[in-house]
Amino acid sequence: MKGILFALMGGAFITLQSVANARISQDIGMWQTATITQLTGFLAALLILLVTKDRSWREFKNVKPLYLLGGAFAALILSSNVVAIQLVGVTLTTSATLIAQLGAAFIIDGKGMFEVPKQDMKLPQFIGIGLMITGVMIMQF
């Protein structure tokens, strides 16, 4: 249950961030917005790290280089969402983003990529993704 609550909070925060970024980018530009967002995110994370006194960052050398690209993906996520919200609105952007996330997660879980334990994907998972896609198509009209 705790994991579901954190996932719901994360989803809400992603949407709030996307809307704020779309609004900011109208005033100062997309890459300026990305820079500000990444900087404030870094500062917030650094503050939390310092407050919690978590020293596991010392294991940084054990992180595979591929996984260090996670921060770079954030800039691409931000810019994609900013443009999408300006073109199709918040609801359709969020819906399409969720479908893309589920599709990517489906592939990662199904193939066991990135050292994630492989999950068996069965008919109910395919039906669920199909229903979500259908829902987004209906929302678009």
N, C-alpha and C positions, 0 to 999 in steps of 0.2 A: 504493500500500500504506500509506503514511504517513497518508493521509486516512482510510482505513478504520480504522486503529488509533485515531486521534483520535475518530472517530465511535463506536467501541466504548467508549472511555473515557467519552465524553460520555453515552452511554446508561447505562452503569453508574453514573455519578455522579448522573444524574437520578433513577434508582431509589433510590439511597442517600439522596439529599436528600428524596425524597418520603416514604420510610419514617421518616426522622428527624423530618420536619415533622409527619407524622401523629401520632407519639408525643408530640412537644412540645405539639402543639395540645390533646391530651387533658388536659394539666396546666395550660396557661395560656390556651388559646383560639386560634382560627384566625387572627384578625387580629393578635394579639400575636406569634404565631409568624411570620406574614408580615413583620411589622416587624423582628423579630430576624434573620430570614433575609436580608431585603433589606439590612439594615445590615451584617451580617457579610460578605455578598457584595460590597458596596460597599467595605468596608475591605480585603478581600482583593485586589480588583481595583486599588484605589488603591496598595496596597503593591507589587503586581507592576509597576504603571506607574512608580512611583518607582524601583524596583530596576532595571528595564530601561532607564530614562532615555529612553523613547520620547517624542518631542516631537510626534508627529503629532496629538495632541489639539488642537493649535493650529488645526487645520483644522475645528474644530467648526462654525464658521459656514457651512461648505459642506454640512453635512448637512441633507437635506430634513426639514422639521418632522414629517411623517408617520412617519419612521423613528425619531424620538425617543420614540415611544410604546412601543418595545421593552421598556423597564423596567417600564412599567405592565402590559404583558402578563404579566410575571413574577409579579406579585401574583395575577393571575387564574389562571395556571397552578398556582401554589402552592395556592391555596384550592380549586381544582377537584380536584387530586390528593389533598389532605388528606381532603376529604369522600368521594371515591371509594374511597380505601383503607379508610376506616373502614366504608364500606357493603359493598364487594365484595371487599376484600383486595388485596394487592400484585400478584399475578399477573394477575388480570383487569384491574385498573386499568392496569398497564403494557401489556398487550396491546391494550386499547382505545385507549390513548394513542398507541401506535405506528400503529394503523390510522388514527386521526384525523390524525396527522402525515403519514402517507403520502397520505391523501386530500387534505389541504391542499396538500402538495407537488406532487401530481399536477395539481391545478388551477392552481397558480402556474406550474409548468413548462409545462403545456399551453397556457396563455394568455399566457405571457411577462409575467406581472405583476411589479410592483416592480423593473422594469428587469433582470429575470433573462432570459437568452436563452431564447427559446421552444424547447421540445423536442417532437418528434413522439411522441405517445402511441399505441402500437399494441396489438394483441391481447395480447402477452405481459405488458404492464404491467397491463392489465385483469384478466387471469387471475391474476396475482400478488396483486393486492389482493383479488380474490374468494376466493382460497385462504386469505389471512390472515383475512378475515372469517369464513369457514367454520371455521377453526381456533379462533378465539375463541368462536364459538357452541358448538363441541364442548367446549371447556374449561369453559364455563359449566354444562354439565350433568353 
